[in-house]
Amino acid sequence: MRHADEEWALTETDDAARPIRVVLVDDQELVRAGFKMVLDAQPDIEVAGEAGDGVQALDLLRGTRADVVLMDVRMPRMDGIEATRRIVAQSGPKVVILTTFDLDEYAFAAIKAGAGGFMLKDAGPAQLIEAIKAVHSGDAVVAPSTTKRLLDRFAVHLPDAEEKAGGALETLTEREGEVLRLVARGMSNAEIAGRLYVSEATVKTHMGRILMKLGLRDRVQAVVFAYETGLVKSGQSGHGL
């Protein structure tokens, strides 16, 4: 049993009129200031707090209600991977990993630790806002180009496909396997719907069943799973089908 001072701040019942509360975690004050300026200009988003490393972030979140955390990867004392792992383990707010342009080696591990997505630090204001809203609504942020570069670069670290897959993929129907491959290749629900000549609602239904059958949390984990099991190979893309 956890002590009271280790509990996360209680999250209020979702209210459409309530702004999305965001916590910024980055060891560079200027970076936090830039993000804060962008977010504070949005009527439906507010910055609930800031932290300079993972330790400060965990302390802050125990006393601050937050919906989404924008998490840097490389920080002193506790990096973004460990902080994300602890936040997810405690059923804390959703986490979006912020990574550098060259995709530092910790980003893949952070996604596996439970982050709801990842984006580049040099993303534009519109992309940042869209990512926050998407994660808050329950979606996962998987930017196709970023996903491809990340997984292409670290494919050598993935386990052997045959050993990893086991019988998991056999639980999927042919259509579910097809949807999973397209998701892993960076296609959106709308693009998949157009590709398969079905509605977006149908794609969402397939995605829900895929996650349930494979015991996955969200779209990000589905992408990682597809690469780990060899369902999609490094270097493949949706346009190369």
C-alpha positions, 0 to 999 in steps of 0.5 A: 500500500502506498503512503498518502504522500506518494499518491498522485493528485486526484484528477477531477471528472472530465469537463469539456469546459475545463482547460487541459492542464499540462506540466512541462518537464525539461532541464532547460529553462528557456525551452520550458519558457518557449513551450509555456508561451505557446500553451498559455496563448491557448484558451483550452490549455493551461500550464499547471507547473514546471520541473527541471528533472524527473525527480522534481516532476514526480514531486510536483505531480503528487500535489498538482492535478495534471492531464498531460506531461511534456517530458524531456528525455535527457535530464539530471538526477532522473531522466525522462524514461524512469520518470515516465515509467513511474508516472505510468505505473502510478496511473498518473497523467498521459506523457508525451516524450520530447526528443531531439531532432536526431532521436536520442537512443532513449526515446524508444525505451521511453515509449516502451515505458508507457509514454503516450507518444513522442514528438520532436522538440522543434515541432511547430506550435500547431503540432505541439497543441495537436499532440497534447489534445490527441493524447488527452483525448485518449489517442497516441501521438505517433508521427509517421516520419518520426516513428520511421526514423526512430525504429529504422535507427534502433531496429538492431536493438529489437529482439528476434521476430520469431521468438517475440511473436509466439502465438500472439499474431495468430489471434488476429483476423486477416483484416486486423493484421492488415490494419496493424501493419498499416498503423505500424507503417505510419498511416492514420485511421483516415488513410487506412479507411481509404486504403481498405475502402471502409469507414473510419469507425470500422478502422477504430473498431478493428484497432480496439480489438487488436489492442485487446487481443494483444494486451496493448495499451495504445497505438504507440505500443501497437507500432512497437509490437509490429516492429518487434514481432517482424510484422513490419520490417525496418525501412518499410512504409505505407507508400511502399505497399 
